[in-house]
Amino acid sequence: MSEHSKLQSEITDEELIRRFQEDDFSAYTVIVNRYKDQLLNFAYRFLGSFEEAEDIVQETFLRLYRNKHAYRQIAKFSTWIYTIAGNLAKTELRKRKRRKVMSISDMGYEDRELEIRDEGANTEQVANSALTEKIIQRAIDELPSRFKEVIILRDIQELSYEEVGSILKIPLGTVKSRVNRARLKLQSKLRDIKMPSL
Amino acid sequence: MKNCDYYRTLFSDYIDAELDAPALSALKAHLDGCAACAQSLRDMQAVKSSLASLPPVKTSESFDLLLQARLRRETRQTAKSRRFFPFFELNWRTPAYAAAALCLIFFGSLLQRFASSSYSATSSDTATLLNALRNDIAVEPGYMVFVELDTVNNRYRIINYAAIDNMDSRKEFQRTGDDMRALPNLRDAPQNEPVLIRTSSQSRPRVRQAEFIF
């Protein structure tokens, strides 16, 4: 097995960042390959825009490159890098809110067909019959940031409650209650959005 | 008597199998008699499943190339700046190291002298401080650092600026945060007279010196 393959598969994140801190650039490359899609999924679900999400991930890795010595071994590397990406994504969302973008409540004409109501469909049917990704994403987009971030990390990224708490720097009890409220809110939003085919 | 609102707060823990036995038993009893909550719980389970089954996205083909280009640009800017400021071509580490080194190298020696007699620093001490910083301040390429000494309050501040990544050749910097450190050793020293670190102009007991690190 080549040294690079070994780096890819066997070495922990914490060892990789330690090597990168000692100017081993190949370790940085492995970190990028290991995390780029995970972080992209997180940023994409958070922002609802692929292009913006890629920018966030690029910026996250640039910051890692510039500030590699800011990482200390007391924290898990994964939570550290998610925190960087999360902060960047939240900043982007705040910027976007100032630009006042479209929301479910003010959709354009081409989106209105998604609102055609079907009184016969309940939330379970909607969810179980493979809600389109677009509709779920819209419902996520409508959540307040504090609920959006917990539900993405917990239910899409499938991180543990403890990991979510570390990334967001909030207590475990708060994570749990926010996840519960986020799920209830999402349920409620999905109940109100009907697909024309249902 | 607990109501539906209370039981709905338990739904997530139920779905994630985190409920303890008494709470689980109470919730099950409630669900047996409450069709609305039972439906709501099924809805939540369906929502969770839908979220977990969302298709993952992957970075575009140009992602790696773009990142490499941005890294190269950073490196190029560093090299270019160093051509203009060759005497700043140093091995920088982190601002935290700088603060630590600052305390150890400069104020350590200051304290030694201060403990035995009152002390008034000369401009050469300022030079010592800045020299120590130049060698030990830990800034990545593309950063700019100001060191501000407040000798009246026995504090110093490292003010960090980061270069904003722009496409043209102009350099812009954004303040990224200050690192304020107290100098308790000086304050607590036996003969606690004000320490004066003179600037070249000697106009006031305050030094503001810029270090450009590209």
Interface residues (C-beta under 8 A of the other chain):
Chain A: V32 K36 D37 L40 N41 Y44 R45 F50 A53 E54 V57 Q58 F61 L62 Y65 R66 N67 H69 A70 N122 T123 E124 A127 N128 A130 L131 E133 I136 I151 D155 I156 E158 Y161 K176 S177 V179 N180 R183 L184 L186 Q187 L190 R191
Chain B: R8 T9 F11 S12 D13 D16 E18 Q39 S40 R42 D43 M44 A46 V47 K48 S49 S50 L51 A52 L54 P55 P56 V57 K58 T59 S60 F63 D64 L66 L67 R70 L71 E74 R93 T94 Y97 A138 E140 P141 G142 A162 D165
